[in-house]
């Protein structure tokens, strides 16, 4: 590693001559280091450092001669100073700078030397101060780095080691006031070292970290804009300071939305937390983002995906205790229907339904010219309806229950056709059938029935599951039932009927796969301390069977990713991982995608999981799968 390594990447150009003049002596000393192991390393370092200081002194003399010569040639050195007091202040200021540690390495060394000589400074004093205060910290770090490379470390490892240490030191000693002083002079342009710095991922990550810790630092805010201008806005979605600059924020928002549209559901799940955190940073960022997303959601191409993203943003805001109801109601046009807006706002603000407001909505949507159905399709409102109708033990007044059912069925089944923002038709063909299905399943879910009692209702449940809104309601219902304390203790079947219903849900509705998987994961990880250890293993195997069924219906990558994470965390019995692998191999057949092989093959090849199975006749599938790759 030479003098252009990580420690001296931003050194001023005037040190190149000195570095070149010392390179031969360094190489000679490195050879001596290799050949003479008996000489103490500290002695070698001391002699090399002393030699370097002497060379720097000679170099300083040549630099000073050049500066003075250039000033004389340009007639910039006055023979008589007009203001001796000002000149004295400048000289003292320069001498203080020259007395600081390693000032010769500073980028503005030439500028300060010129100032000093233009006020009648003494060249010999400059040489003494700069050489005496030259500690060669950067060069010493590079020398040590070269020694590490000579001991066998890779250059990339040494560079990473030095850069990580530098990052920690900068984080520890960073002073935002000193950083802002870089731009105190309006005439000063963007420093070249800063432009070069943002080209490297290591230093960009440092800027992001500092920007989070010092959001009011102007230098960091400016650097964030430089990073955005350079095309790295995709990296700064979680930086709160970026939310204060409209231009930067707009770029980040555009990049995040494009990534979501191109990546689909999996990409959204991965990045939605950072995206919503950025959008919900403040009221103005939330309003700006929601207004743009609402406008984009009206486009024919990709509009429904953007609407889903907007719903996730509002859900995150609600989760964090923010009342986004007024903004959402304004954007979806609810205030054109004053009574509807008032009723919805009252329930959403309290996060609770009430019969009076439900009656207002019910009468409005039974009118010959009902309000737009989109007003009912607010996720928070739909969740409240599902909880009221499908939560075990939920008590609704018989007089008002049909109103709840009608509103949920209307929101789930009615389709409207628009042309130039004018509604042309309302399709209610599926409204009656959906309402009847909700009513039948609600009658079953509202009563606490055991597995034997549910057998008589099984045919009805399977028929009604065909309706997506009913399937979602059954997931709500099952979630409350299976997490009861004694559920598995009282269950006598290998697969309880409630969980068997989830298999039918995954068979009929691919859009609900993620919700079912999350329910199974929560149940798999929930403690079952009241059960015997062997019974606990059997319960977990049964849940793995449900996951394998989910995998067989198309939810492949999320299921394998979860089991793989269980193995990596080492918090799951290896027999359960082995059981999952054998069950999956039993239901799959070629051809396999590269993503599938990349996820499953490490589990199959692992000796601890399948090592003792490869020679058994009943488990030939394992050996056959491995032999294909």
C-alpha positions in Angstrom: 0.0 0.0 0.0 1.6 3.3 -1.1 1.0 6.9 -0.1 -2.3 6.9 -2.1 -3.8 4.5 0.4 -6.9 5.1 2.5 -5.2 7.4 5.0 -3.8 9.8 2.4 -6.4 9.6 -0.3 -7.1 13.4 0.0 -3.6 14.7 0.5 -2.6 17.9 -1.3 -0.8 17.6 -4.6 2.3 19.3 -3.2 3.3 16.3 -1.2 3.7 14.1 -4.3 7.2 15.2 -4.8 8.2 14.3 -1.3 6.5 10.9 -1.5 8.4 10.1 -4.7 11.7 11.1 -3.2 11.3 8.8 -0.2 9.9 5.8 -2.1 13.3 4.3 -2.9 14.5 4.6 0.7 11.3 3.0 1.9 11.7 0.0 -0.4 15.3 -0.4 0.7 14.2 -0.4 4.4 11.4 -2.9 3.6 13.9 -5.2 2.1 16.1 -4.8 5.3 13.0 -5.6 7.3 12.6 -8.9 5.4 16.2 -9.9 5.6 17.2 -8.8 9.1 14.6 -10.2 11.5 16.9 -9.7 14.5 16.7 -5.9 14.3 13.8 -4.7 16.4 10.9 -3.3 14.4 10.7 -0.2 16.6 14.4 0.6 15.7 13.6 0.2 12.0 10.6 2.5 12.3 12.5 5.1 14.3 15.3 5.3 11.7 12.9 5.5 8.8 10.8 8.2 10.5 13.9 10.3 11.2 15.1 9.9 7.6 11.6 10.9 6.4 11.7 14.1 8.6 15.0 15.1 7.1 13.7 14.6 3.6 10.6 16.6 4.5 12.8 19.5 5.7 14.6 19.6 2.4 11.3 19.4 0.6 10.0 22.3 2.6 12.9 24.4 1.6 12.3 23.7 -2.1 8.6 24.5 -1.7 9.3 27.8 0.0 11.8 28.8 -2.6 9.2 28.0 -5.3 6.4 30.0 -3.5 8.7 33.0 -3.0 9.9 32.9 -6.6 6.3 32.8 -7.9 5.3 35.7 -5.7 8.3 37.7 -6.8 7.6 37.0 -10.4 4.0 38.1 -10.0 5.1 41.2 -8.0 2.8 40.2 -5.2 5.2 40.6 -2.3 5.1 44.2 -1.1 8.4 45.8 0.0 6.6 48.1 2.4 3.4 47.1 4.2 0.7 49.7 4.3 -0.9 48.3 7.5 1.6 46.8 9.8 -1.0 45.8 12.4 -3.1 43.8 9.9 0.1 42.2 8.6 1.1 41.2 12.1 -2.2 39.6 12.7 -2.0 37.6 9.5 1.6 36.4 10.4 0.4 35.3 13.9 -2.5 33.5 12.4 -0.3 31.7 9.9 2.3 30.8 12.5 -0.4 29.3 14.7 -1.5 27.2 11.8 2.1 26.2 11.0 2.5 25.1 14.6 -0.4 22.6 14.4 0.2 19.0 14.0 1.0 17.8 10.4 -0.2 21.1 8.9 2.0 20.4 5.9 -0.5 17.8 4.9 -3.4 20.3 4.7 -4.8 21.1 1.3 -4.4 24.9 1.8 -0.8 24.9 2.8 0.4 26.8 -0.3 -2.3 29.4 0.2 -1.3 30.0 3.8 2.4 30.2 2.9 1.6 32.9 0.3 -0.3 34.8 2.9 2.6 34.6 5.3 5.2 35.7 2.9 3.1 38.5 1.5 3.0 40.0 5.0 6.8 39.8 5.4 7.1 36.4 7.0 10.5 34.7 7.8 11.0 31.5 5.6 13.4 29.9 8.1 10.8 30.1 10.9 8.3 28.4 8.6 10.7 25.5 7.8 11.4 25.0 11.5 7.7 25.0 12.6 6.4 22.8 9.8 9.3 20.2 10.2 9.1 20.2 14.0 5.3 19.6 13.9 5.5 17.0 11.2 4.4 13.7 12.9 3.7 11.8 9.7 0.5 10.2 11.0 -0.9 9.4 7.6 2.4 8.1 6.4 2.9 6.0 9.5 -0.5 4.4 9.0 0.5 3.6 5.5 3.8 2.2 6.6 2.1 -0.1 9.1 -0.4 -1.1 6.5 2.4 -2.1 4.1 3.9 -4.2 6.9 0.6 -6.0 7.4 0.5 -6.8 3.7 4.0 -8.1 4.0 2.9 -10.5 6.8 0.3 -12.0 4.4 -2.9 -10.0 4.8 -4.8 -9.1 1.6 -4.8 -5.5 0.5 -8.6 -5.4 0.7 -8.5 -6.6 4.3 -5.9 -4.0 5.3 -7.8 -1.2 3.5 -11.0 -2.3 5.2 -9.3 -2.4 8.6 -7.9 1.2 8.1 -11.1 2.6 6.8 -13.2 1.1 9.6 -10.9 2.6 12.2 -11.0 6.0 10.4 -14.8 5.8 10.4 -14.9 5.1 14.1 -12.5 8.0 14.9 -14.5 10.4 12.7 -17.8 9.4 14.4 -16.2 9.9 17.8 -14.6 13.3 17.2 -16.9 14.8 14.5 -17.7 18.5 15.2 -20.6 19.9 13.2 -19.5 23.5 13.8 -16.0 22.8 12.3 -17.6 20.9 9.4 -19.9 23.9 8.7 -16.9 26.3 8.7 -15.8 24.6 5.4 -18.5 26.6 3.7 -18.2 29.8 5.8 -16.6 31.6 2.9 -19.2 31.9 0.1 -16.4 32.1 -2.5 -15.2 28.6 -1.6 -16.4 26.0 -4.0 -17.2 22.4 -3.2 -13.9 20.9 -1.9 -12.4 18.4 -4.4 -11.9 15.9 -1.6 -15.6 15.9 -0.8 -16.5 15.2 -4.4 -14.1 12.3 -4.4 -15.2 11.0 -1.0 -18.8 10.5 -2.1 -17.7 8.2 -4.9 -16.8 5.5 -2.4 -19.5 3.4 -0.6 -17.5 3.3 2.6 -17.5 7.1 3.0 -21.1 7.5 1.8 -22.2 5.1 4.6 -20.2 7.3 7.0 -22.1 10.4 5.8 -25.4 8.7 6.2 -24.5 7.8 9.8 -23.4 11.3 10.7 -26.4 12.8 9.0 -28.7 10.8 11.3 -26.7 11.9 14.4 -26.3 15.6 13.3 -29.5 16.5 11.3 -28.8 20.3 11.6 -25.3 20.2 10.2 -25.3 22.2 7.0 -22.2 20.5 5.6 -23.8 17.1 5.9 -27.1 18.3 4.4 -25.1 19.7 1.5 -23.3 16.4 1.1 -26.5 14.5 1.1 -27.6 16.6 -1.8 -24.3 15.9 -3.6 -24.8 12.2 -3.1 -28.3 12.5 -4.5 -27.1 14.5 -7.5 -24.5 11.8 -8.1 -27.2 9.2 -8.6 -27.0 7.4 -5.2 -30.4 8.5 -4.0 -31.5 4.8 -3.7 -29.2 4.5 -0.7 -30.6 7.3 1.4 -34.2 6.3 1.9 -33.8 6.2 5.7 -32.0 9.5 6.1 -34.2 12.0 7.9 -32.2 15.0 6.8 -33.0 14.1 3.2 -36.7 14.8 4.0 -35.9 18.5 4.5 -34.8 19.0 0.9 -37.6 18.8 -1.6 -35.4 18.1 -4.6 -33.6 15.3 -2.8 -36.7 13.9 -1.3 -38.5 13.8 -4.6 -35.6 11.9 -6.2 -35.7 9.4 -3.3 -39.4 9.0 -3.5 -39.3 8.4 -7.3 -36.5 5.8 -6.9 -38.4 4.0 -4.1 -41.7 3.9 -6.1 -39.9 2.6 -9.2 -38.2 -0.1 -7.2 -41.5 -1.1 -5.7 -43.2 -1.3 -9.1 -40.4 -3.3 -10.7 -39.8 -5.6 -7.7 -43.4 -6.4 -6.7 -44.6 -7.8 -3.4 -41.3 -9.3 -2.2 -39.4 -6.1 -2.8 -42.1 -4.1 -1.1 -42.0 -6.3 2.0 -38.2 -5.8 2.1 -38.1 -2.0 1.8 -41.5 -0.8 3.0 -40.2 -0.1 6.6 -37.5 2.3 5.5 -39.8 3.8 2.9 -42.7 4.5 5.3 -40.2 5.8 7.9 -39.0 8.4 5.4 -42.5 9.3 4.2 -43.8 9.6 7.8 -40.8 11.7 9.0 -43.0 14.8 9.2 -46.4 16.1 8.3 -45.2 17.9 5.2 -43.4 14.8 3.8 -46.5 12.6 4.5 -48.8 15.0 2.8 -46.5 15.5 -0.2 -46.0 11.8 -0.6 -49.6 10.8 -0.2 -50.7 13.5 -2.6 -48.3 12.2 -5.3 -49.2 8.5 -4.6 -52.9 9.3 -4.7 -52.5 11.0 -8.1 -50.4 8.0 -9.4 -52.9 5.5 -8.2 -55.5 6.9 -10.6 -53.3 5.8 -13.6 -54.4 2.8 -15.5 -51.0 1.2 -15.6 -49.7 0.3 -12.1 -52.4 2.3 -10.4 -53.6 -0.5 -8.1 -50.0 -1.2 -7.0 -49.5 2.4 -6.1 -52.8 2.4 -4.2 -51.5 -0.6 -2.2 -48.3 1.3 -1.4 -50.4 4.3 -0.2 -52.4 2.0 2.1 -49.2 0.7 3.6 -48.0 4.2 4.3 -51.2 5.2 6.0 -51.1 1.9 8.0 -47.6 2.7 9.2 -48.6 6.2 10.2 -51.6 4.8 12.2 -49.3 2.2 13.8 -47.0 5.0 15.1 -49.8 6.9 16.6 -50.3 9.5 13.9 -53.8 10.5 12.9 -53.8 10.5 9.1 -57.6 10.4 8.8 -58.1 14.1 7.6 -55.4 13.8 4.9 -56.7 10.4 3.6 -60.3 11.6 3.6 -59.4 14.7 1.7 -57.4 12.8 -0.9 -60.1 10.2 -1.6 -62.8 12.8 -2.1 -64.8 12.0 0.9 -65.5 15.7 1.7 -67.7 15.9 -1.4 -70.1 13.6 0.7 -70.2 15.4 4.0 -72.3 12.9 6.0 -70.1 10.0 4.8 -66.9 11.9 5.6 -68.1 12.8 9.1 -69.2 9.3 9.9 -66.0 7.7 8.7 -63.8 10.3 10.4 -65.4 9.8 13.7 -64.9 6.0 13.7 -61.4 6.1 12.2 -60.2 8.7 14.7 -61.4 6.6 17.6 -60.5 3.3 15.9 -63.8 1.9 16.9 -67.2 1.3 15.1 -70.5 2.6 16.5 -74.0 1.8 15.4 -75.1 5.4 14.7 -72.3 6.1 12.1 -72.7 2.6 10.6 -76.4 3.4 10.1 -75.5 6.6 8.3 -73.2 4.6 5.9 -75.7 1.8 5.4 -78.5 4.2 4.4 -76.2 6.1 2.1 -75.0 3.0 0.2 -78.6 1.7 -0.1 -79.6 4.8 -1.9 -80.2 4.7 -5.7 -77.1 6.8 -6.3 -74.7 5.7 -3.6 -71.3 7.4 -2.9 -68.1 5.9 -4.4 -67.2 2.5 -3.1 -63.6 3.6 -2.6 -64.7 5.6 0.5 -65.4 2.2 2.2 -62.2 0.6 1.1 -60.0 2.2 3.8 -57.9 -0.6 5.3 -58.4 0.6 8.9 -62.2 0.6 8.4 -62.3 -2.8 6.8 -60.2 -4.3 9.6 -62.7 -2.9 12.1 -65.6 -4.6 10.2 -63.7 -7.9 10.0 -63.0 -7.8 13.7 -66.6 -7.0 14.6 -68.0 -9.9 12.4 -65.4 -12.6 12.9 -63.8 -12.2 16.3 -65.0 -14.9 18.7 -67.2 -13.5 21.3 -67.9 -10.3 19.4 -71.5 -9.2 20.3 -73.4 -7.2 17.7 -77.0 -6.1 18.2 -79.2 -8.3 15.9 -80.8 -5.1 14.6 -77.4 -3.7 13.4 -75.6 -6.8 12.4 -77.1 -6.9 8.8 -75.8 -3.3 8.3 -72.2 -4.4 9.2 -72.5 -7.4 6.8 -73.9 -5.3 4.0 -71.2 -2.6 4.2 -68.4 -5.3 4.2 -70.0 -7.1 1.3 -70.5 -3.9 -0.6 -66.8 -2.9 -0.1 -65.6 -6.3 -1.2 -67.8 -7.1 -4.2 -69.2 -3.9 -5.9 -67.4 -2.7 -9.0 -67.7 0.7 -10.5 -66.7 1.9 -14.0 -65.4 5.4 -14.5 -64.7 7.5 -17.6 -63.0 10.9 -17.3 -63.6 10.8 -13.5 -67.3 10.4 -14.0 -69.0 7.2 -12.8 -70.7 5.4 -15.7 -72.0 2.2 -14.0 -72.2 0.2 -10.8 -71.9 -3.6 -10.9 -73.7 -5.2 -7.9 -74.0 -8.7 -9.3 -71.9 -10.4 -6.5 -73.3 -8.2 -3.7 -76.1 -10.5 -2.6 -74.1 -13.8 -2.7 -71.2 -12.2 -0.8 -73.5 -10.8 1.9 -75.1 -14.3 2.3 -71.7 -16.0 2.6 -70.6 -13.5 5.3 -73.8 -14.0 7.2 -73.5 -17.8 7.2 -69.9 -17.8 8.3 -70.6 -15.1 10.9 -73.2 -17.3 12.5 -70.6 -20.1 12.8 -67.8 -17.9 14.1 -69.8 -16.0 16.6 -70.5 -19.2 18.6 -67.7 -21.0 20.3 -67.8 -24.5 18.8 -65.4 -27.5 19.2 -64.0 -29.6 16.4 -66.8 -32.1 16.6 -69.5 -29.4 16.3 -67.6 -27.8 13.4 -67.7 -31.0 11.4 -71.4 -30.4 10.7 -70.6 -26.9 9.4 -67.6 -27.9 7.4 -69.4 -28.1 4.0 -70.8 -24.6 4.5 -67.4 -23.2 5.5 -65.7 -24.8 2.4 -68.3 -23.3 0.1 -68.1 -19.8 1.6 -64.3 -19.8 1.6 -64.5 -19.2 -2.2 -65.4 -15.6 -1.4 -62.1 -13.7 -0.7 -63.6 -11.5 2.0 -64.9 -14.6 3.8 -61.5 -16.3 3.6 -59.9 -13.2 5.1 -62.5 -13.3 7.9 -61.8 -16.9 8.6 -58.1 -16.1 9.0 -59.1 -13.5 11.6 -61.3 -16.0 13.3 -58.7 -18.9 13.3 -56.0 -16.5 14.6 -58.0 -15.7 17.7 -58.9 -19.4 18.2 -55.6 -21.1 17.9 -53.7 -18.7 20.2 -56.0 -19.5 23.1 -54.0 -21.0 26.0 -55.3 -24.5 26.0 -56.1 -24.9 22.3 -53.6 -27.7 21.6 -54.1 -29.4 24.9 -57.8 -29.8 24.2 -57.3 -30.8 20.5 -57.5 -34.5 19.8 -56.9 -34.5 16.0 -53.5 -34.6 14.3 -54.6 -31.6 12.3 -57.2 -29.4 14.0 -60.0 -28.3 11.8 -59.2 -24.6 12.2 -55.8 -25.2 10.7 -57.2 -27.4 8.0 -59.4 -24.5 6.9 -56.2 -22.5 6.3 -55.1 -25.1 3.8 -58.3 -24.5 1.8 -57.8 -20.7 2.1 -54.3 -21.1 0.6 -55.6 -23.3 -2.2 -58.3 -20.8 -3.2 -56.6 -17.5 -2.7 -52.9 -16.9 -3.6 -53.2 -13.2 -2.5 -53.7 -14.5 1.1 -50.6 -16.7 1.2 -48.5 -14.1 3.1 -51.1 -13.7 5.8 -51.5 -17.4 6.3 -47.7 -17.9 6.4 -47.4 -15.1 9.0 -50.0 -16.8 11.2 -48.2 -20.2 10.9 -44.9 -18.5 11.8 -46.3 -16.8 14.8 -47.9 -20.1 16.0 -44.7 -22.1 15.3 -42.6 -19.6 17.4 -45.2 -19.3 20.2 -44.2 -21.1 23.4 -46.1 -24.3 24.3 -44.7 -24.9 27.7 -47.8 -26.7 29.0 -47.3 -29.5 26.5 -44.9 -32.4 26.8 -41.7 -32.1 24.7 -42.7 -34.9 22.3 -46.1 -33.4 21.9 -44.5 -30.0 21.1 -42.5 -31.6 18.4 -45.6 -33.2 16.9 -47.4 -29.9 16.9 -44.5 -28.2 15.2 -44.4 -31.0 12.6 -48.1 -30.5 11.9 -47.4 -26.7 11.4 -44.5 -27.6 9.0 -47.0 -29.8 7.1 -49.2 -26.6 6.7 -46.1 -24.7 5.4 -45.3 -27.5 2.9 -48.9 -27.3 1.6 -48.5 -23.5 1.3 -45.2 -24.1 -0.6 -47.0 -26.6 -2.9 -49.6 -23.9 -3.7 -46.9 -21.4 -5.0 -45.6 -19.7 -1.8 -42.2 -21.2 -2.3 -39.5 -18.6 -1.6 -41.0 -17.1 1.6 -41.5 -20.6 3.1 -38.0 -21.8 2.4 -36.5 -18.5 3.5 -38.2 -18.8 6.9 -37.0 -22.4 7.5 -33.6 -21.5 6.4 -33.6 -18.6 8.8 -34.6 -21.0 11.6 -31.6 -23.1 10.8 -29.2 -20.2 10.7 -30.5 -18.9 14.0 -30.0 -22.4 15.5 -33.2 -22.0 17.6 -35.1 -24.9 16.0 -34.7 -28.6 16.6 -32.7 -30.1 13.7 -35.2 -33.0 13.4 -37.8 -30.4 12.4 -35.5 -29.0 9.7 -34.9 -32.6 8.5 -38.6 -33.3 8.4 -39.2 -30.2 6.3 -36.5 -31.1 3.8 -37.8 -34.6 3.3 -41.4 -33.4 3.0 -40.5 -30.8 0.4 -38.4 -33.3 -1.6 -41.4 -35.6 -1.6 -43.7 -33.1 -3.3 -41.4 -31.4 -5.8 -40.2 -32.5 -9.2 -37.9 -31.0 -11.9 -37.4 -28.5 -13.5 -36.2 -26.2 -10.6 -35.6 -22.5 -10.8 -32.1 -21.2 -9.8 -33.6 -19.3 -6.8 -35.2 -22.5 -5.5 -32.0 -24.5 -5.8 -30.0 -21.8 -4.2 -32.3 -21.7 -1.2 -32.9 -25.5 -0.7 -29.6 -27.1 -1.7 -27.6 -25.8 1.3 -30.2 -27.4 3.6 -30.1 -30.7 1.7 -26.3 -30.8 1.5 -25.8 -30.1 5.2 -24.4 -33.1 6.9 -26.1 -32.4 10.2 -29.6 -32.3 8.6 -29.4 -35.1 6.0 -26.0 -36.7 6.5 -27.4 -40.0 8.0 -30.2 -40.2 5.5 -28.4 -40.5 2.2 -27.8 -44.2 2.3 -31.3 -45.2 3.4 -33.5 -46.7 0.7 -36.6 -44.8 1.9 -34.8 -41.5 1.5 -33.4 -41.8 -1.9 -34.9 -38.5 -2.8 -32.2 -36.7 -0.9 -29.4 -38.4 -2.7 -31.2 -37.9 -6.1 -31.7 -34.2 -5.5 -28.0 -33.7 -4.5 -26.8 -35.6 -7.5 -28.6 -33.2 -9.9 -26.3 -30.3 -8.9 
